[in-house]
Amino acid sequence: MDEAMESALRFYEENRVGSFGRHAHFHFMQAMKLGYATMAPEGSIAELPGSKTIEYSHERWRVVDTYIVTPNSPYSGGTTMLYYDPLPVFMMQYLGKYEEIAIPCLKAALKAGSSAGEFNGGRGQDLFVHEGFTYTNDAYGDFFTHSSAFEQIFDPNRQRVGWHRCQSIWMLRK
C-alpha cells in the first residue's frame, strides 16, 4: 500500500463516520448538484466508447461520474465513485432507459434532490413533478452502508418514459 493510501486510511480510522462521513456526504452531494443535472462539462474515456465523464474535486475529495450511452438507443448505465485521495470510499451504479422527452424531468428531479441535501439512494426525491412529467423514486438504505433505488418517469398521460435501477455501497466497512 502506498503512502497516500495509508494516510487516507489513517484519517478515516481516526474520524470514522463522524467528521469523515459528514465530509464524504457533503462532497458527494456537491458533486451531484454540479454534475449531470446542470450540464457540467463532460469528458470521455478513450477505452470506453460512448462514455461521458463528469468530475468534481475539492482538496482531497474527488467524485468521478462516468456513464455510457449508445447512439440511437435510450439505454444507459454508469458508475459514480467518491474518493478521498486515492482511497475509494463510495460507489454507486445505475442502469436503465430514458426516452429523450424524459431527460428534462430527470435532470430537474436529480437537481432538486441534491439541492435539498437528500441522499435517497443517490438519486432524486421520492416524488417530483416537472412540466407535467412525474418522477418517482423508491429507495431504501443509506449512504453509510448500502442503498438501492428504482426511479421512473411518467409522461402527462401516465405512460412510463424512463427508468433506472441504482445501487450503492459505502466501501470502508469491515
C-alpha positions in Angstrom: 0.0 0.0 0.0 1.4 3.4 -0.9 1.9 6.3 1.4 -1.1 8.3 0.2 -3.4 5.3 0.6 -2.1 4.7 4.2 -2.6 8.4 5.0 -6.2 8.3 3.7 -6.9 5.1 5.7 -5.4 6.6 8.9 -7.6 9.7 8.5 -10.7 7.5 8.1 -9.8 5.3 11.1 -9.3 8.3 13.3 -12.6 10.0 12.3 -14.8 7.1 11.4 -18.2 8.1 10.2 -18.3 11.3 12.3 -16.3 14.1 10.6 -15.1 11.9 7.7 -18.6 10.7 6.9 -20.1 14.3 7.0 -17.4 15.4 4.6 -17.9 12.5 2.3 -21.7 13.1 2.2 -21.2 16.8 1.7 -18.8 16.3 -1.3 -21.0 13.6 -2.9 -24.0 16.0 -2.7 -21.9 18.9 -4.0 -20.8 16.8 -7.0 -24.4 15.8 -7.7 -25.5 19.4 -7.6 -22.8 20.5 -10.0 -22.9 17.4 -12.3 -25.1 15.9 -14.9 -28.3 17.7 -13.8 -26.6 21.1 -14.5 -24.9 20.4 -17.9 -21.5 20.3 -16.3 -18.6 20.0 -18.8 -18.1 16.3 -19.8 -15.1 14.4 -20.8 -14.8 10.8 -22.0 -12.6 7.8 -21.6 -10.9 6.6 -24.8 -11.1 3.0 -23.8 -14.8 3.2 -23.2 -16.5 4.2 -26.5 -19.8 6.1 -25.8 -18.6 7.2 -22.3 -19.1 10.6 -20.8 -17.3 11.6 -17.5 -18.1 14.4 -15.1 -15.6 15.1 -12.4 -15.7 17.1 -9.2 -12.8 17.7 -6.9 -12.2 19.7 -3.8 -9.0 19.4 -1.7 -8.5 15.7 -1.1 -12.0 14.7 -2.3 -12.8 13.6 -5.8 -16.0 12.4 -7.4 -16.0 10.7 -10.9 -19.3 10.1 -12.6 -18.9 8.0 -15.8 -21.9 6.9 -17.8 -22.2 5.2 -21.2 -24.8 5.8 -23.8 -25.3 4.3 -27.2 -26.3 6.3 -30.2 -29.9 5.8 -31.3 -30.7 3.9 -28.1 -32.5 5.1 -24.9 -30.4 2.7 -22.7 -27.6 3.9 -20.5 -25.6 2.9 -17.4 -22.9 4.3 -15.2 -20.8 4.4 -12.1 -20.2 7.3 -9.6 -17.1 6.9 -7.5 -16.2 9.0 -4.4 -12.5 9.1 -3.5 -10.6 10.5 -0.6 -7.1 10.9 -2.1 -6.6 7.6 -3.8 -8.9 5.8 -1.4 -12.3 4.6 -3.0 -14.9 5.5 -0.3 -18.3 5.1 -2.0 -19.6 3.6 -5.3 -22.9 3.9 -7.0 -24.0 2.1 -10.1 -27.1 2.8 -12.3 -28.6 1.5 -15.5 -31.8 1.8 -17.4 -33.6 3.6 -20.1 -34.8 7.1 -20.6 -36.6 8.5 -23.7 -35.4 11.9 -24.7 -38.7 13.6 -23.6 -38.0 12.4 -20.0 -34.5 13.9 -19.7 -35.6 17.4 -18.6 -37.7 15.9 -15.8 -34.8 13.6 -14.8 -32.3 16.5 -14.6 -34.8 18.6 -12.6 -35.5 15.8 -10.2 -31.8 15.0 -9.6 -31.0 18.7 -9.1 -33.9 19.1 -6.7 -32.8 16.1 -4.7 -29.2 17.0 -4.4 -30.0 20.7 -3.7 -32.2 19.5 -0.8 -29.2 17.5 0.5 -31.2 14.3 0.4 -29.3 11.1 -0.4 -32.4 9.0 -1.2 -30.4 6.2 -3.0 -28.2 8.8 -4.6 -30.9 10.0 -6.9 -33.9 12.3 -6.7 -36.7 12.7 -4.1 -39.5 10.2 -3.6 -41.9 12.2 -5.8 -41.2 15.1 -8.1 -43.3 16.8 -10.8 -41.8 18.8 -13.7 -43.8 20.3 -16.6 -46.5 17.5 -16.4 -44.0 14.7 -16.0 -43.8 12.7 -12.8 -40.6 11.3 -11.3 -40.8 8.7 -8.6 -38.0 7.1 -6.6 -38.5 4.0 -4.5 -35.3 4.0 -2.4 -34.1 2.3 0.7 -30.8 2.0 2.6 -28.4 4.8 3.4 -25.2 6.5 2.4 -23.0 4.8 5.0 -24.0 1.2 4.4 -25.7 0.4 1.1 -28.7 1.6 -0.8 -30.9 0.5 -3.7 -33.3 2.7 -5.7 -35.8 2.3 -8.6 -36.6 5.6 -10.3 -39.2 6.1 -13.0 -40.6 9.0 -15.0 -44.2 9.1 -16.4 -45.5 11.4 -19.0 -48.7 13.5 -18.6 -50.7 10.5 -19.8 -49.2 8.3 -17.1 -47.1 6.3 -19.6 -43.7 5.3 -18.4 -41.0 7.1 -20.4 -37.9 6.1 -18.4 -36.4 4.2 -15.5 -33.2 3.4 -13.8 -32.2 0.8 -11.2 -29.5 2.1 -8.8 -27.4 0.6 -6.1 -24.6 2.0 -3.9 -22.2 0.8 -1.3 -20.0 2.5 1.4 -16.7 0.8 0.7 -15.0 1.4 4.1 -16.7 -1.3 6.1 -15.1 -4.4 7.6 
